[in-house]
Amino acid sequence: MKKELNISNLTIGHQQKPLLKNINLKAKTNQIIAVFGRNGQGKSTLLKTISGLLPAISGNFTFENRDVLNLKEKERAKLLSIVSTSQNNVEGITVKDFIAFGRFPYTNWLGINSAKDYLKIEHAIELCQIAKLTHRNYNELSDGEKQKVNIARAIAQETPLILLDEPTVHLDLINKVEVFKLLKKLSTKHHKTIIISTHQIEYALQICDEIWLVNDNDIDAFSPNELINSNKLNQLFDDDIVSFDKHTQSFKIR
């Protein structure tokens, strides 16, 4: 089986109104890919489309030779999981039970978890270092704690591909760093392919293997070094307002 991710002639949008047309991207598996661009350019729409949450207008997405967009829901749920930017509001459920929902593609018709399921749940809790949270009510957690729990649920789903839409958007600096470190660990030590949409380009350049840059209704792939040494990041903004310093790998306000 060829270990690659392939997006071909994909057009995405809402209600048949294209936002990005004829996207063609290939990438190796078991790496981290960041999708970066300005608001409203199509980052979240791309993730929702390749995850099956939004229908594609046209085109294809294959992962390890499987036609993702045409899989049945339960089969797709064994292949990919998604952590959304929206905050879950779940009443009266413990963190451990919330994480256990990630096992839904594998449970029987009664939704009962097996001994194997509980081992996967415990493994996810250990990876995310959230054992102290497991008996707390999910809704009582801070934003940073919730995001770690959301990622643990995706890990418990046991998919080779994990998509995350702005995973650090509600987090403080320490929690942002912890989330990015966890994603790197999942990729390098647990052989996950991870695609994240993010505005945190400074962090993404440090941990990602590839950057998909969305600009002017187009999307192109770069290695971090290629992106740093190009002028593409400056082209995203009015140069009179903000610029990207390739030496510090950060944006500066003029």
Secondary structure, 3 states (H helix, E strand, C coil): CCCEEEEEEEEEEECCEEEEEEEEEEEECCCEEEEEECCCCCHHHHHHHHHCCCCCCEEEEEECCEEHHHCCHHHHHHHEEEECCCCCCCCCCEHHHHHHHHHCCCCCCCCCCCHHHHHHHHHHHHHHCCHHHCCCEHHHCCHHHHHHHHHHHHHHCCCCEEEEECCCCCCCHHHHHHHHHHHHHHHHHHCCEEEEECCCHHHHHHHCCEEEEEECCEEEEECHHHHHHCCHHHHCCCCCCEEEECCCCEEEEC
